[in-house]
Each structure stands twice: as structure tokens, then as C-alpha cells.
């Protein structure tokens, strides 16, 4: 059974991209291992869950903006304390300095206004 346009449209609408991309592979595996209907459905749902979980993990990592070197060290389980400390310091500097500078500037402006220096 091949995928027709209506099924493709339905899968896209339901956002089942894993099923859409691997349809032929799933059917071939089901024929080869003689899956029942229930077993095929369960297998397809498990695979879709794995794909979505992995995509969500990648998205969370991208949003966290963790340095690539640090991620590679974590993956290799080669965590040296100085490298971890450097990465943490880099994250702190990138995340917190702009906000702290803004607060310092606001405090300076308010103190100047309080003293009457600012116009």
C-alpha cells in the first residue's frame, strides 16, 4: 500500500511527520515481522513518540544556548571542573551582565535625579 495524497494531507494536518517520513519502512517491517494491526499501531506510535521527544530535546538545548564545547564534553562525559566553571562563567556573563548594567544605569540616573544633577 502506498501513501496517497489524502493520507499525506491528513498526516501533515495531524503533524505526524515521523509517520509521513517513514511510512514505507513501517509497512515493510510490519510485513516482514508479521505485525498485527494493534502491534503495528503501537510500533508506529512509539516511533513517533521517540522522534518528537528527540526534537523537543534539541529545541530545548537550542533555546538554552549552551556553548557547543560544553555540550560535547557532557556527551563524552569528559567534564573537567575548570572547563565547566569557564562555561558557567560565560553563561553568567552572557545572561546577567546586560541586565545588571541596565539596573546600574537606572540606579545612577535615579541617584542623579535625587541629587538634582540630571535634567
C-alpha positions as CSV (number, residue, x, y, z in Angstrom):
1,X,0.0,0.0,0.0
2,X,1.4,3.3,-1.0
3,X,0.7,6.7,0.5
4,X,-1.9,8.7,-1.4
5,X,-2.4,12.4,-1.4
6,X,-5.4,12.3,1.0
7,X,-3.4,10.3,3.6
8,X,-0.4,12.7,3.2
9,X,-2.6,15.7,3.7
10,X,-4.2,14.1,6.8
11,X,-0.8,13.2,8.3
12,X,0.5,16.7,7.7
13,X,-2.6,18.2,9.3
14,X,-2.2,16.0,12.4
15,X,1.6,16.8,12.4
16,X,2.7,13.2,12.3
17,X,5.9,14.0,10.4
18,X,7.6,10.8,11.6
19,X,4.9,8.6,10.2
20,X,4.9,10.5,7.0
21,X,8.6,10.2,6.6
22,X,8.9,6.6,7.5
23,X,5.6,5.2,6.1
24,X,7.2,2.7,3.7
25,X,9.7,1.5,6.3
26,X,7.0,0.9,8.9
27,X,4.9,-1.1,6.4
28,X,7.9,-3.2,5.2
29,X,8.8,-4.0,8.8
30,X,5.2,-4.9,9.6
31,X,5.1,-7.3,6.7
32,X,8.5,-8.8,7.5
33,X,7.8,-9.4,11.1
34,X,4.1,-10.2,10.6
35,X,2.8,-7.4,12.9
36,X,-0.9,-7.5,13.9
37,X,-2.9,-4.3,13.4
38,X,-2.5,-3.5,17.1
39,X,1.2,-4.2,17.1
40,X,1.8,-2.0,14.0
41,X,-0.2,0.8,15.5
42,X,1.7,0.5,18.8
43,X,5.0,0.4,17.0
44,X,4.2,3.5,14.9
45,X,3.1,5.5,17.9
46,X,6.2,4.5,19.9
47,X,8.4,5.7,17.0
48,X,6.5,8.9,16.6
49,X,6.9,9.5,20.4
50,X,10.7,8.9,20.1
51,X,11.0,11.3,17.2
52,X,9.0,14.0,19.0
53,X,10.9,13.6,22.2
54,X,14.2,13.9,20.4
55,X,13.0,17.0,18.6
56,X,11.8,18.6,21.8
57,X,15.2,17.9,23.4
58,X,17.0,19.5,20.6
59,X,14.7,22.5,20.7
60,X,15.3,22.9,24.5
61,X,19.0,22.7,24.0
62,X,18.9,25.3,21.3
63,X,16.8,27.7,23.4
64,X,19.2,27.2,26.4
65,X,22.1,28.5,24.2
66,X,24.6,26.2,26.0
67,X,28.1,26.5,24.4
68,X,28.9,23.7,21.9
69,X,32.1,22.8,23.7
70,X,30.3,22.2,26.9
71,X,27.7,20.0,25.2
72,X,30.4,17.9,23.6
73,X,32.1,17.5,27.0
74,X,28.8,16.4,28.5
75,X,28.2,13.9,25.7
76,X,31.8,12.5,26.1
77,X,31.4,12.6,29.9
78,X,34.7,14.4,29.9
79,X,33.8,17.0,32.4
80,X,36.8,18.8,33.8
81,X,36.0,21.2,36.6
82,X,37.8,24.2,35.1
83,X,36.1,23.8,31.8
84,X,32.7,23.5,33.5
85,X,33.5,26.6,35.6
86,X,34.5,28.5,32.5
87,X,31.4,27.6,30.6
88,X,29.2,28.5,33.6
89,X,31.0,31.9,33.9
90,X,30.5,32.5,30.1
91,X,26.8,31.8,30.5
92,X,26.5,34.0,33.5
93,X,28.3,36.9,31.7
94,X,26.1,36.5,28.6
95,X,22.9,36.2,30.6
96,X,23.3,38.5,33.5
97,X,25.6,41.4,32.6
98,X,23.2,43.3,30.3
99,X,20.5,43.2,32.9
100,X,22.9,44.3,35.7
101,X,24.3,47.1,33.5
102,X,20.7,48.3,32.9
103,X,20.0,48.2,36.6
104,X,23.2,50.1,37.3
105,X,22.3,52.8,34.7
106,X,18.8,53.2,36.1
107,X,20.2,53.4,39.7
108,X,22.7,56.0,38.5
109,X,20.0,58.0,36.8
110,X,17.7,57.9,39.8
111,X,20.5,58.9,42.2
112,X,21.4,61.8,39.8
113,X,17.8,62.9,39.7
114,X,17.6,62.6,43.5
115,X,20.6,64.9,43.9
116,X,19.3,67.2,41.2
117,X,22.2,66.6,38.8
118,X,20.1,65.2,35.9
119,X,17.8,67.4,33.9
